[in-house]
Amino acid sequence: GSGRDGVLVNGAVIDTTPASNRVGAGKVSLDGANDYVDLSTHVADFQSLTGGTITAWVYPDGSTTDVIFEASDAGDSNSRVALIREGDGALRYFVREGTTTLLDVQSAPGLLPIGTWTHVAVTINADGNALHVGGSALASGGLTYTVGTSTTRAFLDDVTNLDFVAWGVHKHNPDDTEYDDEFDGFLDDARLYSVSLDATEISGLAEAIVVVNSTGDGSDSSPGDDTCDTGGTNSEGDPECTLRAAIEEANASTVVETIHFAIPTSDPNHASGLWTITPGSGLPNVTSATTIDATSQPGWTSDPVVVLDGTSTSGVSGLRFLSGADNAGASGLRIVSYGLDGVYIDPAADAVTIADNWIGSDGSGASASGNGDDGIDARGANA
């Protein structure tokens, strides 16, 4: 992020196979040999960081020790900061300067299983360090500190002469000839922050998010696989995720909690700064704690830019939140021209949040384009 792009090295590739995607339409595939993602051109930006966050989704393919992230002085084989998946599935964070280990902490085994996506993070701040798995901080009592304690602060600034930063490999020397602990599997949404994220921010990164990238109306090809994909492509040639498919996937998945939007301007139903979704029939009922967040659509400022138009439907509501949709919600939509309600919230769905939407207004917001019954028919407690 922030213009600090990595470089795919030695055969590292972006894999876009929909069935194995985690966040968005692709992820980095590493073969456990010597490929990695190199960030070394930005090393000067990282050298002085006294605290921060290293976070990623990981999908290991084997039972070897795999480096997730490393920043090191490649001039020696000792000095480095590393986030590691151990062969037994433990998460480990390690900082050494020269021959002096400053911090070495790891979790219990089995938290990062083979063949499964798991979100991991380490945070370092003035209070010390914390490991996070699946969006939650691990209790310090369940961690093993070989060196240091939970109050030890050790980060990138503690290794002098950093000259190598990468995802997926440990490098022994500056000549690109010696590598070790190469990651075998997939990495996705890997991030390095200069600040220590709080618990809510870490949890948010660990949520499974699907991204609507088309105004089309196709269904999800395999609901429950944690990937939104109709089997077709959008206007940019990427695997297509429609709002219908996203709701189907969220209902069927045990992990998908948020629906974001990133529909390109090349979409055929984009005009005058608005993207119009016109379902051919009623959208699926929302039956899980899913947040439909159209404020994430590029172009959003304060007025909704994604239009949900019910012109082609008959006798249905725009969005329906039923049993199972406790704590769900929708924001950033213009919902117009439905035969029944703009939004219907069943009595069995509690604490549903509907905010920052225009319901029953035309694209300009200046005149009515109403729905047949209520704008919002809220029957759940605390809706």
C-alpha positions in Angstrom: 0.0 0.0 0.0 0.9 3.7 -0.1 2.7 3.1 -3.4 5.1 0.6 -1.9 4.4 -2.2 -4.4 6.2 -5.5 -4.2 7.9 -7.4 -7.0 7.1 -11.0 -7.8 10.5 -12.9 -7.9 11.7 -16.3 -9.1 8.3 -17.5 -10.4 5.9 -16.1 -7.8 2.6 -15.6 -9.5 -0.9 -14.1 -8.9 -3.3 -17.0 -8.9 -6.9 -16.0 -9.7 -8.6 -19.4 -9.4 -11.9 -18.4 -7.9 -12.4 -21.5 -5.7 -9.2 -20.7 -3.6 -9.4 -16.9 -3.5 -9.6 -15.3 -0.1 -9.9 -11.5 -0.5 -10.8 -10.2 -3.9 -10.0 -11.9 -7.2 -6.5 -13.2 -6.6 -3.7 -14.1 -4.2 0.0 -14.8 -4.3 1.0 -18.4 -5.0 4.4 -19.5 -3.8 5.9 -22.9 -4.5 8.2 -23.4 -1.5 11.3 -23.2 -3.6 12.9 -19.7 -3.9 10.1 -17.5 -5.1 8.8 -14.6 -3.0 7.5 -11.0 -3.1 10.3 -8.5 -2.7 9.8 -5.1 -1.0 13.5 -4.3 -0.6 13.3 -1.1 -2.7 11.3 0.4 0.1 13.5 -0.7 2.9 14.5 2.9 3.8 10.8 3.5 4.7 10.8 0.6 7.2 14.1 0.9 8.9 13.0 3.4 11.6 9.7 1.8 12.5 9.6 1.3 16.3 6.2 -0.4 16.2 3.5 -1.5 13.9 1.5 -4.4 12.5 2.4 -7.3 10.2 -0.7 -9.1 9.0 -1.8 -11.5 6.3 -4.1 -14.3 5.2 -2.1 -17.5 4.9 -2.9 -20.9 3.2 0.0 -23.3 3.8 0.3 -26.4 1.6 2.8 -28.4 3.6 4.1 -29.1 7.1 7.4 -27.3 6.7 8.5 -24.2 8.5 7.4 -21.3 6.3 8.4 -17.6 6.5 5.4 -15.3 6.1 7.3 -12.1 6.4 10.9 -11.1 6.9 13.0 -8.0 7.1 16.7 -8.6 7.5 20.3 -7.6 7.1 21.2 -10.1 4.4 24.9 -9.4 5.1 24.7 -11.9 7.9 22.5 -15.0 8.6 21.3 -13.8 12.0 19.8 -10.3 12.0 16.2 -10.2 11.1 12.5 -9.7 12.0 10.4 -12.6 11.0 6.8 -13.8 11.2 6.8 -17.5 10.7 4.5 -20.5 10.4 6.2 -23.4 12.1 5.8 -26.9 10.7 3.5 -27.9 13.6 1.1 -25.1 12.7 2.2 -22.6 15.4 2.6 -18.9 14.7 6.0 -17.5 15.7 7.5 -13.9 15.8 11.2 -13.6 16.0 13.6 -10.6 16.3 17.4 -10.8 16.4 20.2 -8.3 16.0 23.5 -10.0 15.3 23.8 -12.9 17.7 21.4 -11.3 20.3 17.8 -12.5 20.2 15.6 -9.7 21.4 12.2 -11.5 21.2 11.1 -15.0 20.3 7.5 -15.9 21.0 5.2 -18.5 19.5 1.7 -19.9 19.9 0.5 -23.3 20.6 0.7 -25.7 17.6 -2.1 -26.4 15.2 -3.5 -22.8 14.9 -2.4 -22.5 11.2 -3.6 -25.8 9.6 -2.6 -27.0 6.2 -5.0 -26.4 3.3 -7.0 -23.7 5.2 -7.1 -19.9 5.1 -6.1 -18.4 8.4 -5.7 -14.7 9.3 -2.6 -13.9 11.3 -1.0 -10.7 12.7 1.6 -9.5 15.1 1.2 -6.0 16.7 4.1 -4.1 18.4 3.5 -0.9 20.5 4.7 0.8 23.6 2.8 -1.8 25.7 4.7 -4.7 24.1 3.7 -7.4 21.6 0.7 -9.5 20.7 0.0 -12.4 18.3 -3.4 -12.6 16.6 -5.0 -15.6 14.9 -8.4 -15.5 13.2 -8.9 -11.9 14.2 -8.4 -12.4 18.0 -5.4 -11.7 20.2 -3.9 -14.8 21.7 -3.8 -14.8 25.5 -0.2 -14.3 26.7 -0.6 -17.3 29.0 -1.1 -19.5 26.0 2.1 -18.2 24.3 5.7 -19.5 24.8 8.3 -16.8 25.2 11.7 -18.3 24.6 13.2 -14.8 24.8 11.4 -11.7 26.1 7.9 -11.2 27.6 4.6 -9.8 26.5 5.9 -6.3 27.3 8.9 -6.6 25.1 8.9 -4.1 22.2 11.0 -5.3 19.3 10.4 -4.3 15.7 12.1 -3.2 12.5 14.2 -0.4 14.0 15.9 -3.0 16.3 17.7 -4.6 13.3 20.4 -2.2 12.0 21.3 -2.1 8.3 18.1 -3.6 7.0 18.5 -4.3 3.2 16.0 -7.0 2.5 12.2 -7.1 3.0 10.0 -9.7 1.6 6.9 -11.9 1.9 7.5 -15.6 1.8 11.2 -16.3 2.3 14.3 -16.0 4.5 17.4 -14.8 2.7 20.8 -15.7 4.0 23.1 -13.4 2.0 23.1 -10.4 -0.3 23.9 -12.4 -3.5 20.5 -14.0 -3.9 22.0 -17.5 -3.7 20.9 -18.8 -0.3 17.2 -19.0 0.8 15.5 -20.9 3.5 12.0 -21.6 5.0 10.3 -20.6 1.7 6.6 -20.3 2.0 4.7 -23.1 0.2 1.1 -22.1 -0.5 -0.9 -18.9 -0.8 -0.6 -15.4 0.8 -3.3 -12.8 0.5 -4.1 -9.3 1.8 -0.6 -9.1 3.3 0.1 -5.8 5.0 2.8 -3.9 6.9 1.5 -1.0 9.0 3.6 1.7 10.7 1.0 1.7 13.5 -0.2 -0.9 15.9 -3.8 -1.8 14.9 -6.3 -2.2 17.7 -8.5 -5.2 18.3 -11.4 -3.9 16.2 -9.1 -3.2 13.2 -7.5 -6.6 13.4 -10.9 -8.3 13.6 -12.1 -6.3 10.6 -9.1 -7.5 8.5 -9.9 -11.1 9.5 -13.5 -10.9 8.4 -14.2 -12.6 5.1 -15.1 -9.9 2.6 -16.6 -10.5 -0.8 -16.5 -7.7 -3.4 -19.3 -6.9 -5.8 -17.6 -6.0 -9.1 -20.6 -6.1 -11.6 -24.1 -4.7 -11.9 -25.1 -8.1 -13.4 -27.6 -10.4 -11.8 -26.0 -13.8 -12.0 -26.1 -16.3 -9.1 -23.1 -17.7 -7.3 -21.6 -20.8 -8.9 -20.9 -22.5 -5.6 -22.5 -21.0 -2.5 -20.6 -21.8 0.7 -17.0 -21.9 -0.8 -16.3 -18.4 0.7 -15.8 -17.0 -2.8 -18.3 -14.9 -4.7 -18.1 -16.0 -8.3 -20.9 -16.3 -10.9 -18.6 -18.3 -13.3 -18.6 -15.3 -15.7 -16.5 -12.2 -16.0 -17.2 -8.5 -15.4 -16.5 -5.7 -17.7 -12.8 -5.8 -16.9 -12.5 -9.5 -17.5 -12.2 -10.4 -13.8 -14.2 -13.2 -12.2 -17.7 -11.7 -11.7 -19.3 -11.1 -8.3 -22.9 -9.7 -8.4 -24.9 -8.5 -5.5 -27.2 -11.6 -5.9 -24.1 -13.9 -5.8 -22.6 -12.0 -2.8 -25.8 -12.4 -0.7 -26.0 -16.1 -1.7 -22.4 -16.7 -0.7 -22.8 -14.8 2.6 -25.9 -16.8 3.5 -24.2 -20.1 2.8 -20.7 -19.3 4.2 -19.7 -19.6 7.9 -17.1 -16.8 7.6 -18.3 -14.2 5.0 -19.6 -11.2 7.0 -19.2 -8.2 4.8 -20.1 -7.3 1.2 -18.1 -4.5 -0.4 -18.4 -2.9 -3.8 -15.8 -2.1 -6.4 -17.7 -1.9 -9.7 -15.6 -0.5 -12.5 -16.6 2.6 -14.6 -16.5 0.3 -17.6 -19.6 -1.5 -16.4 -22.4 -1.2 -18.9 -24.8 0.1 -16.2 -22.6 2.9 -15.1 -23.7 6.4 -16.1 -23.4 9.9 -14.6 -21.5 8.6 -11.6 -24.0 6.0 -10.6 -24.0 2.2 -10.9 -27.5 0.7 -11.4 -28.3 -2.9 -10.4 -31.6 -4.0 -11.8 -32.4 -7.5 -10.6 -34.7 -9.7 -12.7 -36.3 -11.1 -9.7 -36.2 -10.6 -5.9 -32.8 -10.7 -4.4 -32.1 -13.6 -1.9 -33.3 -12.9 1.6 -30.4 -12.0 4.0 -30.3 -14.8 6.6 -26.9 -14.2 8.2 -25.1 -11.4 10.0 -24.0 -9.8 6.8 -23.2 -6.1 6.2 -23.9 -4.8 2.7 -21.6 -1.8 2.5 -22.0 0.2 -0.7 -20.1 3.1 0.9 -17.1 1.1 -0.1 -17.8 1.7 -3.8 -15.1 4.0 -5.3 -16.9 7.3 -6.0 -18.8 7.4 -2.7 -18.4 10.6 -0.8 -21.6 11.2 1.1 -24.4 10.4 -1.4 -25.1 6.8 -2.4 -23.8 5.9 -5.9 -25.0 2.3 -6.1 -28.7 2.1 -7.2 -30.8 -0.9 -6.5 -33.7 -0.6 -9.0 -36.7 -2.9 -8.7 -38.3 -2.0 -12.0 -37.9 -5.5 -13.4 -39.3 -7.3 -10.3 -42.9 -7.8 -9.2 -44.3 -8.0 -5.7 -41.1 -8.1 -3.8 -39.0 -5.8 -1.5 -35.6 -4.5 -2.3 -33.8 -6.1 0.7 -35.3 -8.5 3.1 -33.6 -9.4 6.5 -35.1 -12.5 7.9 -34.2 -15.0 10.8 -30.5 -15.3 11.2 -29.8 -11.7 10.1 -29.2 -10.4 13.6 -26.7 -7.5 13.5 -26.8 -7.4 9.7 -27.2 -4.1 7.8 -27.0 -2.1 4.6 -25.5 1.3 3.8 -24.8 3.4 0.8 -27.6 2.3 -1.5 -30.4 4.0 -3.4 -33.3 1.6 -3.3 -36.1 2.5 -5.7 -39.1 1.2 -7.7 -39.9 -2.0 -5.7 -43.5 -3.2 -5.5 -43.4 -3.7 -1.8 -40.9 -2.2 0.8 -37.5 -0.7 0.1 -36.2 -2.7 3.0 -38.1 -5.3 5.1 -36.8 -6.4 8.5 -38.6 -9.5 9.9 -39.4 -9.7 13.6 -37.0 -12.5 13.9 -34.0 -10.3 12.8 -32.8 -8.0 15.6 -30.3 -5.1 15.6 -30.3 -4.6 11.9 -28.7 -1.3 10.9 -29.9 0.6 7.9 -28.0 3.8 7.4 -26.7 6.3 4.8 -29.2 5.0 2.2 -31.6 6.9 -0.1 -34.8 4.9 -0.2 -37.5 6.0 -2.6 -35.5 8.8 -4.2 -34.5 8.9 -7.9 -30.9 9.1 -9.0 -30.7 12.9 -8.5 -32.2 12.7 -5.0 -34.5 15.6 -6.0 -37.7 13.7 -6.8 -39.5 10.6 -5.6 -39.0 7.2 -7.2 -40.8 5.3 -4.5 -41.4 1.8 -3.5 -44.9 0.3 -3.3 -45.3 0.0 0.5 -42.9 1.3 3.2 -39.5 2.7 2.7 -38.3 0.6 5.7 -40.7 -1.9 7.3 -38.8 -2.5 10.5 -40.4 -5.2 12.7 -37.4 -6.6 14.5 -36.5 -5.5 18.0 -33.9 -2.7 18.0 -33.8 -2.5 14.2 
